[in-house]
């Protein structure tokens, strides 16, 4: 994939854009002044020794918020998912996962590389679910010819879609009935909670573990957490250390995550409203097929193989988007209605040419 496909390397116009509207991801946000002050004031310790009070308080808070016994602060969602995979599974075990799931497709094959785990990818349905029949058929019998199927991984949200609650209950019950444990990649879990009007704890109660990001949507500069039982988190802590995730005075970052939990969850509704505003402004334009958003991600298919050209045009107008899996825009803390209108106008300009 060339750089221009990510919308980051197009030449600017003669005068340059008046402002940059960065819709590549909700990971591009900058800490607010209040978050920076919380980071500055955070009491610190050495988290490898377990005595950073700000980290410990965050771990206790997020575990309680999501209904788990314990949690572990991580630098990234990729590491959080990796630690979950390796804490649940042993060498030669298998995990069931969507073909288009982040922890299978976009995390470098870490489970296989570091844990000698066998992923069994299943077709991802348009709403992010895995068909129950596919799950059942993929579970291997207890036979030495097969890897032992150990874990089912789901993702919420997936491409901005909120997993149906009834489906989650059915899929996890199927897994439990066949002796599997379950993990939720909840990178944007709080987007799902706000969009559905259901407490995050309710969305996680069917799972044995959950990974949640503070740097997607919530506006923290870094950080994720893995939640689970005390035994699982103890195993994950060992994996985190081996993976280089043992950090020292990391309360600086935990304070940002804690501030985000306090101040930036309810405002996710604003991001969702801006995504709808963007989708409505793009819907019906010739050469563009827009998928109505559930949360803060807007996807569109660009006809005629013109996606790269559109991304370059947008960048020349100060609008950044991505084209890895079709044209994608992501609303977040640092985007406002004016920025959305600039993006709509830039797309319209390109399609009218």
N, C-alpha and C positions, 0 to 999 in steps of 0.2 A: 504494500500500500504506500503510495507516494505521500509526501507531506501535504500536498494540496488537497488530497482526499480528506484530510482532517480539517481543512479550512484554515490553515495557519500560515501559509507561505505565499499568498498571492500578493502581487505588487499593488501598493496603494494608488489612489487616484492622484491627479496632479497636485491638488491642494491637501490631500489626506483627509480622512474622515474626521468629522467634528468630535466624535466620541466613539469608544469601542463598546460594543454590546456583545459580551462573551457568553454565548449560549452553547458552548461545547460540552459542558458538564456542570453539575452542582458541586464539583470538587474545586472549582476555581475561585471560590469566595475568599475574601480577606477577613481576618478577625475584626470585629467591630471595636470601637474604642472601649466599650464596657467590657468586652471579652479580654482585651489586652490588659485592662486594669486588673481583672480577676487573675490573669496569669501572673502579673507582676506581684500581686499580694499573696500568692499561694504559698502556704508552708510546705517545705520540701524535706525529703529524706532520700534514702537510697532504696529504690524499689527492688533491686536484686536481693537485698537483705530483707525486703518486705516491710520497711519502715518509712515509706513515704506516705504521710497521713492523707494527702490529697488524692493520691492514687487509691489508697485503701477505702476512702470514703466514696469515691466514684464507683469502685467495684461493688461495694455493698449496695449503693443506690441503684445501679442498673440491674443487679441481680434481683433485688426486691421488686423493682418496677416491673420486671418481666416474669416474675414468679419462679425464680430459681434459687438454689442454695448459695451459689458462688459465681464469681465472674473474674475474668482476667483481662487487663488492659493490654492492647496490642497496638503496634504502630500502623497496621493496615488491615483491611478486610481480607486481603489475600492471605496474610499470615494467620488471621483468625480462623478462616475456613480450613487452611492447611492443618493447624493445630487440632481442629475438630476432627478432621479426617483421620489423623494419626493417633488421636486419643481414643477414638471409637474402634479403629480397625488395626489389625496386625498385618505383618507381611504376608502377602498372598491373598488377603481378603479382598472382597469386591464391594463397591458401592454403586447403587443405582442413582442415576442423575440425568437430567435433561440434556439432550444434544446441544442445545443453545444456552445451557445454564452457565453462569459466570464461573462457578467453581470447577467446571469441566473445561470450558472453551477458552476462557480468558485469563487463566491463572497459571499458565506455563506448565501444566501437567505436574504440578508439585506433588500431588498424592502418589503418582507413579514414580517420579524421580526420587523423592526423599523417603517414601514409605513403602515402596514396592507394592502399592495397592493397584488393583485392577478396576478401572472405571468401566461401568456398563452403561453407555449412553442410550437413552430412549428418546423417541420422537417428542419434541416439545410442541404441544398444541398451541393454536393462535392466542389462547388466553393465558399461556404460561403453565398450564397443568400438564401432567403426564397421565395418559389414559390408564385407568385402574387395571384394565385387561393387560396392558403392556407391562405394568409393574408386576402383576401376578405371574405372567409368563416368563419374566426375566429372572425370577428368584430360582436359584439353582437347587437341585436336590442335594441331600447330604451324601455325597459320593466323591471319592478321591479323584475322579476325573475332572472335577470342577473346582474353581475357586469358591470359597465360602461366601455367600451373599450375606453381608453384615449390616449394611446401612442404606437408608433411603434419604436422599437430599432433595429438598424443595427450595424454591426461591420466591420471596415476597417483599417488594413488588418485582415482577419480571417485565422488563421493557415498559415499565410504568403501569402494568396491569396489576390489580389487586386480586390475589387468589381467592376464589369463592370459599366462604367459611365452611359450607357443607362438604365441599370437595376435600379440604384440608383434613376434616374429621374422618372422612372415608379413607383417604389415602394413608393416613398415619395409623388408623385402626387396622387396615389391611397389612401394613408393615409389621405392626406388633403381633398380629395373629400368626404371622409366619416367622416370628423370632427375630425381626430386624429392629434396630434402633433408628432414630430419626434425627436429622439435623436440618435447621432452617437457615439459609443464607438470607438474613433480613437486613441487607445493606441499607435499604430504604424502608425499613419496617415502620418508621413513624409516619412516612408518607401514606403507607397503607392504612395505618390507624386513623389518621386525620381524614383521609378520603372516605373511609367506610363508616366513620363515626363509632368505631369499636375500639375499646382500650387496647393498647399494645399487648398487655398481659393476656388478653383473651386470644389474640392472634398467635401467641407462642405456647399456649398451654398444652398443646398436643405433642410438643417436640421434646426430645431429650437434650437438645442443645440448640442454641441460636447465636449467630454472629450478627452484630449490629454496628453500623458505621456512624461515627460522629462527624465525619468530614464530608459526607454526602447529604446535602439538604440542610443539615443542622448548622453548618457554617463554621465548624471547628477546623483548625488548620491541619490536623492529623488525628488519627486514632480510631480504633474500633474496640469492641469488647466481645469476648466469648463468654456465654453464660451456660451453666449446666450444674450438675451435682458437684459436691465437694470432691468426690473421687475423680470425676472426669476432669475438673479444673486442675487437680494436682498432676494428673498425667499431662495435660496440656501445658502446664508450666514447664515441665521438663522438655517438651518439644519446643516450646518458645525459646528456651535457653539455647538448645542445639541450633535453632534457626537464626540465632543472632538477635532475638527480640528482647533479651534482657536489658532493660534501660535503667539508668541511675536516677538523677533528679528529674524524673519525668512528670512530677506533679505540675510543672509548668503547663504541660499539654493536657493533663487530666483536668486541670482547672478550666481550660477552654471547653472541654467536653461537658463538664458539669454545668458551666454557664449556658451552653447550648441546650442542655436538657431543661433548664429552668426557663429560658427565654425564647427559644427558637422552635419549639415543637408546634404550638398552636398556630404560629404564623405560616406554617407550611400551606395552610389553606390559601394564603395570598399567592404562593407559587402556583398552586393548582388553578387558581382563577386566571393568572397570567397565561398559563399554558392553554386554557380554553380560549382566551382572547386571541392568542396567536393562531390556534387551529381554525377558529372562525374566520380570521382575516385571510387565511390561505385557502380555505375550502372553496371549491368551485373555480379556482384559477386553471386555465388551460395548461395541460402538460404536467399537472401535479395531482397526486392522489394522497389525501391526508387521512391519517387514522385518528379518530377522535380520542383525545387523551383521557386516561383515568386519573392521573396524578400530574407530575411535573415534566413528563417526557412527551414530546410531540414528534411523531415520525411521518415522513412523507416520501412517496416514491416519485422520482423525477423521470418522466418519459423521455425516450430518444437518446439515452446514454448521456444526458447533459448534467449529471450530478456534479462532476468535478468542475465543470465550467460555472455552474451556479455557485458552488462554494467559493471559487476564485472571485466571482463578481461580488458576493456578499462580503468577503474579506476586504475588497477594495472600497466598500462602503462602511467598513468598521464593524461588520457583523460576523462573528465567528460561530461556526457550526461544525458538525462532523458528518462524514459520509461512509463510515465503516460498514454499517448495516442499513443502508438507505440514509436519506437525509434525516438528521436528528438534531432537535433543539431541546435544551434543558433549561428550565427556569429555576431561579434560586434567589438567595438573599440579596445579591448585588444587581438584580435586574428589576426594572420598574416598567410602568405602562408605556412611558415614552420610548424606552428601549425596544419594547415589543413592537410598537408602531413603526419604529425605524426599520426593524427586521422585515415586517410585512411590506413596507414600501420598497425595500431593496429587492425582495423576491418578485414583487409585481413588476418592477422596472425590468428585471431580467427576462421575465416571461413575455413581456410586451414587446421586446426588441425583435 
